[in-house]
Amino acid sequence: MKRFAAVAALVAAATATMGVTTASATEGTRDGDRASCAKTKIWLNDDWGCVISYGDRLKVADDTWDGNGARLRWTSSAPNSHGKFKGSCKDYNGSENGSEECDYQFPEGTTINYKLEQISGGEVVDETDGWVQAVV
């Protein structure tokens, strides 16, 4: 009976450790994603946007409970794979639906200028002051 109790205790400890390891791995992925945005993230109220140089992605989140959408407008020093020098990444899905990510495929070393806007009915109702710059 003592052997059974000891094995049961080991299994319980191993299971508890596996749960912590899995949770930590999940947290690490999210922290890594945040870290890739950390140096380029801009805020407007609770909305945010950023440029992720690895993979030439832009990310935007409408996290303000105001009925407006969020748009990260961009211009670039070189055309992307579709020949565009400007565009926007939009999150109009509401504050409870997470962020939106846009993949633009810019050439290496491209300078991206970007700004965050709040949109209502297609019109800009608020925006960050000036443009911010990042290199992908």
PyMOL commands that place a pseudoatom at each C-alpha (Angstrom):
pseudoatom trace, name=CA, resn=MET, resi=1, chain=A, elem=C, hetatm=0, pos=[0.000, 0.000, 0.000]
pseudoatom trace, name=CA, resn=LYS, resi=2, chain=A, elem=C, hetatm=0, pos=[2.896, 2.383, 0.779]
pseudoatom trace, name=CA, resn=ARG, resi=3, chain=A, elem=C, hetatm=0, pos=[4.348, 1.722, -2.684]
pseudoatom trace, name=CA, resn=PHE, resi=4, chain=A, elem=C, hetatm=0, pos=[0.982, 2.608, -4.300]
pseudoatom trace, name=CA, resn=ALA, resi=5, chain=A, elem=C, hetatm=0, pos=[0.797, 5.870, -2.294]
pseudoatom trace, name=CA, resn=ALA, resi=6, chain=A, elem=C, hetatm=0, pos=[4.357, 6.777, -3.309]
pseudoatom trace, name=CA, resn=VAL, resi=7, chain=A, elem=C, hetatm=0, pos=[3.648, 6.120, -7.011]
pseudoatom trace, name=CA, resn=ALA, resi=8, chain=A, elem=C, hetatm=0, pos=[0.413, 8.081, -6.800]
pseudoatom trace, name=CA, resn=ALA, resi=9, chain=A, elem=C, hetatm=0, pos=[2.304, 11.012, -5.224]
pseudoatom trace, name=CA, resn=LEU, resi=10, chain=A, elem=C, hetatm=0, pos=[4.934, 10.904, -8.003]
pseudoatom trace, name=CA, resn=VAL, resi=11, chain=A, elem=C, hetatm=0, pos=[2.266, 10.847, -10.710]
pseudoatom trace, name=CA, resn=ALA, resi=12, chain=A, elem=C, hetatm=0, pos=[0.469, 13.779, -9.060]
pseudoatom trace, name=CA, resn=ALA, resi=13, chain=A, elem=C, hetatm=0, pos=[3.719, 15.768, -8.814]
pseudoatom trace, name=CA, resn=ALA, resi=14, chain=A, elem=C, hetatm=0, pos=[4.652, 15.009, -12.423]
pseudoatom trace, name=CA, resn=THR, resi=15, chain=A, elem=C, hetatm=0, pos=[1.194, 16.007, -13.629]
pseudoatom trace, name=CA, resn=ALA, resi=16, chain=A, elem=C, hetatm=0, pos=[1.357, 19.266, -11.678]
pseudoatom trace, name=CA, resn=THR, resi=17, chain=A, elem=C, hetatm=0, pos=[4.785, 20.038, -13.131]
pseudoatom trace, name=CA, resn=MET, resi=18, chain=A, elem=C, hetatm=0, pos=[3.607, 19.247, -16.668]
pseudoatom trace, name=CA, resn=GLY, resi=19, chain=A, elem=C, hetatm=0, pos=[0.741, 21.704, -16.225]
pseudoatom trace, name=CA, resn=VAL, resi=20, chain=A, elem=C, hetatm=0, pos=[3.128, 24.448, -15.146]
pseudoatom trace, name=CA, resn=THR, resi=21, chain=A, elem=C, hetatm=0, pos=[5.504, 23.704, -18.017]
pseudoatom trace, name=CA, resn=THR, resi=22, chain=A, elem=C, hetatm=0, pos=[2.703, 23.839, -20.572]
pseudoatom trace, name=CA, resn=ALA, resi=23, chain=A, elem=C, hetatm=0, pos=[1.380, 27.103, -19.151]
pseudoatom trace, name=CA, resn=SER, resi=24, chain=A, elem=C, hetatm=0, pos=[4.871, 28.583, -19.161]
pseudoatom trace, name=CA, resn=ALA, resi=25, chain=A, elem=C, hetatm=0, pos=[5.402, 27.595, -22.796]
pseudoatom trace, name=CA, resn=THR, resi=26, chain=A, elem=C, hetatm=0, pos=[2.121, 29.249, -23.722]
pseudoatom trace, name=CA, resn=GLU, resi=27, chain=A, elem=C, hetatm=0, pos=[3.038, 32.393, -21.800]
pseudoatom trace, name=CA, resn=GLY, resi=28, chain=A, elem=C, hetatm=0, pos=[6.443, 32.434, -23.482]
pseudoatom trace, name=CA, resn=THR, resi=29, chain=A, elem=C, hetatm=0, pos=[4.799, 32.499, -26.915]
pseudoatom trace, name=CA, resn=ARG, resi=30, chain=A, elem=C, hetatm=0, pos=[2.592, 35.421, -25.984]
pseudoatom trace, name=CA, resn=ASP, resi=31, chain=A, elem=C, hetatm=0, pos=[5.463, 37.249, -24.299]
pseudoatom trace, name=CA, resn=GLY, resi=32, chain=A, elem=C, hetatm=0, pos=[7.576, 36.702, -27.416]
pseudoatom trace, name=CA, resn=ASP, resi=33, chain=A, elem=C, hetatm=0, pos=[4.806, 38.192, -29.524]
pseudoatom trace, name=CA, resn=ARG, resi=34, chain=A, elem=C, hetatm=0, pos=[4.580, 41.180, -27.231]
pseudoatom trace, name=CA, resn=ALA, resi=35, chain=A, elem=C, hetatm=0, pos=[8.350, 41.556, -27.313]
pseudoatom trace, name=CA, resn=SER, resi=36, chain=A, elem=C, hetatm=0, pos=[8.300, 41.677, -31.117]
pseudoatom trace, name=CA, resn=CYS, resi=37, chain=A, elem=C, hetatm=0, pos=[5.915, 44.644, -30.833]
pseudoatom trace, name=CA, resn=ALA, resi=38, chain=A, elem=C, hetatm=0, pos=[7.535, 46.237, -27.786]
pseudoatom trace, name=CA, resn=LYS, resi=39, chain=A, elem=C, hetatm=0, pos=[9.878, 48.639, -29.559]
pseudoatom trace, name=CA, resn=THR, resi=40, chain=A, elem=C, hetatm=0, pos=[7.386, 49.828, -32.165]
pseudoatom trace, name=CA, resn=LYS, resi=41, chain=A, elem=C, hetatm=0, pos=[4.061, 49.825, -30.269]
pseudoatom trace, name=CA, resn=ILE, resi=42, chain=A, elem=C, hetatm=0, pos=[2.044, 53.030, -30.251]
pseudoatom trace, name=CA, resn=TRP, resi=43, chain=A, elem=C, hetatm=0, pos=[-1.125, 53.752, -28.270]
pseudoatom trace, name=CA, resn=LEU, resi=44, chain=A, elem=C, hetatm=0, pos=[-4.281, 55.799, -28.741]
pseudoatom trace, name=CA, resn=ASN, resi=45, chain=A, elem=C, hetatm=0, pos=[-6.485, 55.488, -25.652]
pseudoatom trace, name=CA, resn=ASP, resi=46, chain=A, elem=C, hetatm=0, pos=[-6.617, 51.686, -25.205]
pseudoatom trace, name=CA, resn=ASP, resi=47, chain=A, elem=C, hetatm=0, pos=[-6.133, 50.945, -28.934]
pseudoatom trace, name=CA, resn=TRP, resi=48, chain=A, elem=C, hetatm=0, pos=[-2.633, 50.027, -30.077]
pseudoatom trace, name=CA, resn=GLY, resi=49, chain=A, elem=C, hetatm=0, pos=[-0.657, 49.199, -33.191]
pseudoatom trace, name=CA, resn=CYS, resi=50, chain=A, elem=C, hetatm=0, pos=[2.880, 48.136, -34.042]
pseudoatom trace, name=CA, resn=VAL, resi=51, chain=A, elem=C, hetatm=0, pos=[5.289, 47.054, -36.751]
pseudoatom trace, name=CA, resn=ILE, resi=52, chain=A, elem=C, hetatm=0, pos=[6.824, 43.587, -36.427]
pseudoatom trace, name=CA, resn=SER, resi=53, chain=A, elem=C, hetatm=0, pos=[9.989, 43.560, -38.499]
pseudoatom trace, name=CA, resn=TYR, resi=54, chain=A, elem=C, hetatm=0, pos=[10.290, 39.766, -38.553]
pseudoatom trace, name=CA, resn=GLY, resi=55, chain=A, elem=C, hetatm=0, pos=[7.859, 38.736, -41.283]
pseudoatom trace, name=CA, resn=ASP, resi=56, chain=A, elem=C, hetatm=0, pos=[7.019, 42.306, -42.328]
pseudoatom trace, name=CA, resn=ARG, resi=57, chain=A, elem=C, hetatm=0, pos=[3.788, 42.409, -40.340]
pseudoatom trace, name=CA, resn=LEU, resi=58, chain=A, elem=C, hetatm=0, pos=[1.682, 45.170, -38.861]
pseudoatom trace, name=CA, resn=LYS, resi=59, chain=A, elem=C, hetatm=0, pos=[-0.630, 44.566, -35.951]
pseudoatom trace, name=CA, resn=VAL, resi=60, chain=A, elem=C, hetatm=0, pos=[-3.527, 46.661, -34.655]
pseudoatom trace, name=CA, resn=ALA, resi=61, chain=A, elem=C, hetatm=0, pos=[-6.004, 46.213, -31.808]
pseudoatom trace, name=CA, resn=ASP, resi=62, chain=A, elem=C, hetatm=0, pos=[-9.276, 48.007, -31.158]
pseudoatom trace, name=CA, resn=ASP, resi=63, chain=A, elem=C, hetatm=0, pos=[-9.306, 47.695, -27.359]
pseudoatom trace, name=CA, resn=THR, resi=64, chain=A, elem=C, hetatm=0, pos=[-11.207, 50.909, -26.520]
pseudoatom trace, name=CA, resn=TRP, resi=65, chain=A, elem=C, hetatm=0, pos=[-14.894, 50.464, -25.646]
pseudoatom trace, name=CA, resn=ASP, resi=66, chain=A, elem=C, hetatm=0, pos=[-16.116, 53.417, -27.697]
pseudoatom trace, name=CA, resn=GLY, resi=67, chain=A, elem=C, hetatm=0, pos=[-17.861, 52.028, -30.795]
pseudoatom trace, name=CA, resn=ASN, resi=68, chain=A, elem=C, hetatm=0, pos=[-14.978, 53.146, -33.051]
pseudoatom trace, name=CA, resn=GLY, resi=69, chain=A, elem=C, hetatm=0, pos=[-12.609, 50.953, -35.022]
pseudoatom trace, name=CA, resn=ALA, resi=70, chain=A, elem=C, hetatm=0, pos=[-8.812, 51.171, -35.084]
pseudoatom trace, name=CA, resn=ARG, resi=71, chain=A, elem=C, hetatm=0, pos=[-6.643, 51.603, -38.169]
pseudoatom trace, name=CA, resn=LEU, resi=72, chain=A, elem=C, hetatm=0, pos=[-2.862, 51.575, -38.435]
pseudoatom trace, name=CA, resn=ARG, resi=73, chain=A, elem=C, hetatm=0, pos=[-2.022, 53.646, -41.521]
pseudoatom trace, name=CA, resn=TRP, resi=74, chain=A, elem=C, hetatm=0, pos=[1.387, 53.164, -43.132]
pseudoatom trace, name=CA, resn=THR, resi=75, chain=A, elem=C, hetatm=0, pos=[3.646, 54.485, -45.879]
pseudoatom trace, name=CA, resn=SER, resi=76, chain=A, elem=C, hetatm=0, pos=[6.874, 52.825, -46.988]
pseudoatom trace, name=CA, resn=SER, resi=77, chain=A, elem=C, hetatm=0, pos=[10.172, 53.819, -48.565]
pseudoatom trace, name=CA, resn=ALA, resi=78, chain=A, elem=C, hetatm=0, pos=[9.950, 50.884, -51.020]
pseudoatom trace, name=CA, resn=PRO, resi=79, chain=A, elem=C, hetatm=0, pos=[6.963, 49.099, -52.554]
pseudoatom trace, name=CA, resn=ASN, resi=80, chain=A, elem=C, hetatm=0, pos=[5.730, 45.875, -50.961]
pseudoatom trace, name=CA, resn=SER, resi=81, chain=A, elem=C, hetatm=0, pos=[5.227, 42.667, -52.947]
pseudoatom trace, name=CA, resn=HIS, resi=82, chain=A, elem=C, hetatm=0, pos=[1.973, 44.114, -54.356]
pseudoatom trace, name=CA, resn=GLY, resi=83, chain=A, elem=C, hetatm=0, pos=[3.666, 47.327, -55.531]
pseudoatom trace, name=CA, resn=LYS, resi=84, chain=A, elem=C, hetatm=0, pos=[2.070, 49.504, -52.814]
pseudoatom trace, name=CA, resn=PHE, resi=85, chain=A, elem=C, hetatm=0, pos=[3.767, 52.359, -50.979]
pseudoatom trace, name=CA, resn=LYS, resi=86, chain=A, elem=C, hetatm=0, pos=[0.887, 52.983, -48.560]
pseudoatom trace, name=CA, resn=GLY, resi=87, chain=A, elem=C, hetatm=0, pos=[-2.036, 51.231, -46.931]
pseudoatom trace, name=CA, resn=SER, resi=88, chain=A, elem=C, hetatm=0, pos=[-3.654, 50.387, -43.626]
pseudoatom trace, name=CA, resn=CYS, resi=89, chain=A, elem=C, hetatm=0, pos=[-4.176, 47.501, -41.260]
pseudoatom trace, name=CA, resn=LYS, resi=90, chain=A, elem=C, hetatm=0, pos=[-7.659, 47.640, -39.692]
pseudoatom trace, name=CA, resn=ASP, resi=91, chain=A, elem=C, hetatm=0, pos=[-9.421, 46.229, -36.657]
pseudoatom trace, name=CA, resn=TYR, resi=92, chain=A, elem=C, hetatm=0, pos=[-13.121, 47.021, -36.861]
pseudoatom trace, name=CA, resn=ASN, resi=93, chain=A, elem=C, hetatm=0, pos=[-14.246, 43.856, -35.040]
pseudoatom trace, name=CA, resn=GLY, resi=94, chain=A, elem=C, hetatm=0, pos=[-14.755, 45.413, -31.611]
pseudoatom trace, name=CA, resn=SER, resi=95, chain=A, elem=C, hetatm=0, pos=[-12.745, 45.454, -28.432]
pseudoatom trace, name=CA, resn=GLU, resi=96, chain=A, elem=C, hetatm=0, pos=[-13.549, 41.861, -27.428]
pseudoatom trace, name=CA, resn=ASN, resi=97, chain=A, elem=C, hetatm=0, pos=[-12.266, 40.126, -30.578]
pseudoatom trace, name=CA, resn=GLY, resi=98, chain=A, elem=C, hetatm=0, pos=[-8.498, 40.465, -30.237]
pseudoatom trace, name=CA, resn=SER, resi=99, chain=A, elem=C, hetatm=0, pos=[-6.052, 42.099, -32.609]
pseudoatom trace, name=CA, resn=GLU, resi=100, chain=A, elem=C, hetatm=0, pos=[-5.704, 41.952, -36.382]
pseudoatom trace, name=CA, resn=GLU, resi=101, chain=A, elem=C, hetatm=0, pos=[-2.418, 41.205, -38.108]
pseudoatom trace, name=CA, resn=CYS, resi=102, chain=A, elem=C, hetatm=0, pos=[-1.525, 42.200, -41.679]
pseudoatom trace, name=CA, resn=ASP, resi=103, chain=A, elem=C, hetatm=0, pos=[1.348, 40.692, -43.675]
pseudoatom trace, name=CA, resn=TYR, resi=104, chain=A, elem=C, hetatm=0, pos=[2.730, 43.084, -46.309]
pseudoatom trace, name=CA, resn=GLN, resi=105, chain=A, elem=C, hetatm=0, pos=[6.034, 41.531, -47.535]
pseudoatom trace, name=CA, resn=PHE, resi=106, chain=A, elem=C, hetatm=0, pos=[8.288, 44.570, -47.727]
pseudoatom trace, name=CA, resn=PRO, resi=107, chain=A, elem=C, hetatm=0, pos=[11.852, 44.341, -49.066]
pseudoatom trace, name=CA, resn=GLU, resi=108, chain=A, elem=C, hetatm=0, pos=[14.523, 44.030, -46.361]
pseudoatom trace, name=CA, resn=GLY, resi=109, chain=A, elem=C, hetatm=0, pos=[15.582, 47.433, -45.003]
pseudoatom trace, name=CA, resn=THR, resi=110, chain=A, elem=C, hetatm=0, pos=[12.329, 49.221, -45.911]
pseudoatom trace, name=CA, resn=THR, resi=111, chain=A, elem=C, hetatm=0, pos=[11.411, 52.190, -43.694]
pseudoatom trace, name=CA, resn=ILE, resi=112, chain=A, elem=C, hetatm=0, pos=[7.785, 52.154, -42.539]
pseudoatom trace, name=CA, resn=ASN, resi=113, chain=A, elem=C, hetatm=0, pos=[6.082, 55.323, -41.298]
pseudoatom trace, name=CA, resn=TYR, resi=114, chain=A, elem=C, hetatm=0, pos=[2.898, 54.615, -39.358]
pseudoatom trace, name=CA, resn=LYS, resi=115, chain=A, elem=C, hetatm=0, pos=[0.224, 56.230, -37.222]
pseudoatom trace, name=CA, resn=LEU, resi=116, chain=A, elem=C, hetatm=0, pos=[-2.807, 54.978, -35.316]
pseudoatom trace, name=CA, resn=GLU, resi=117, chain=A, elem=C, hetatm=0, pos=[-6.314, 56.269, -35.995]
pseudoatom trace, name=CA, resn=GLN, resi=118, chain=A, elem=C, hetatm=0, pos=[-9.744, 55.708, -34.484]
pseudoatom trace, name=CA, resn=ILE, resi=119, chain=A, elem=C, hetatm=0, pos=[-12.411, 55.413, -37.169]
pseudoatom trace, name=CA, resn=SER, resi=120, chain=A, elem=C, hetatm=0, pos=[-16.180, 55.887, -37.001]
pseudoatom trace, name=CA, resn=GLY, resi=121, chain=A, elem=C, hetatm=0, pos=[-18.325, 55.646, -40.119]
pseudoatom trace, name=CA, resn=GLY, resi=122, chain=A, elem=C, hetatm=0, pos=[-15.217, 55.771, -42.299]
pseudoatom trace, name=CA, resn=GLU, resi=123, chain=A, elem=C, hetatm=0, pos=[-14.079, 59.081, -40.770]
pseudoatom trace, name=CA, resn=VAL, resi=124, chain=A, elem=C, hetatm=0, pos=[-11.055, 59.679, -38.528]
pseudoatom trace, name=CA, resn=VAL, resi=125, chain=A, elem=C, hetatm=0, pos=[-12.312, 60.767, -35.072]
pseudoatom trace, name=CA, resn=ASP, resi=126, chain=A, elem=C, hetatm=0, pos=[-8.934, 60.675, -33.268]
pseudoatom trace, name=CA, resn=GLU, resi=127, chain=A, elem=C, hetatm=0, pos=[-5.319, 59.953, -34.206]
pseudoatom trace, name=CA, resn=THR, resi=128, chain=A, elem=C, hetatm=0, pos=[-1.812, 59.844, -32.774]
pseudoatom trace, name=CA, resn=ASP, resi=129, chain=A, elem=C, hetatm=0, pos=[0.292, 62.967, -33.123]
pseudoatom trace, name=CA, resn=GLY, resi=130, chain=A, elem=C, hetatm=0, pos=[2.603, 62.630, -36.104]
pseudoatom trace, name=CA, resn=TRP, resi=131, chain=A, elem=C, hetatm=0, pos=[4.111, 59.560, -37.715]
pseudoatom trace, name=CA, resn=VAL, resi=132, chain=A, elem=C, hetatm=0, pos=[6.383, 56.955, -36.121]
pseudoatom trace, name=CA, resn=GLN, resi=133, chain=A, elem=C, hetatm=0, pos=[9.149, 55.161, -38.028]
pseudoatom trace, name=CA, resn=ALA, resi=134, chain=A, elem=C, hetatm=0, pos=[10.408, 51.579, -38.044]
pseudoatom trace, name=CA, resn=VAL, resi=135, chain=A, elem=C, hetatm=0, pos=[12.669, 49.572, -40.363]
pseudoatom trace, name=CA, resn=VAL, resi=136, chain=A, elem=C, hetatm=0, pos=[11.742, 46.045, -41.456]
for i in range(1, 136): cmd.bond("trace and resi %d" % i, "trace and resi %d" % (i + 1))
show_as sticks, trace
zoom trace
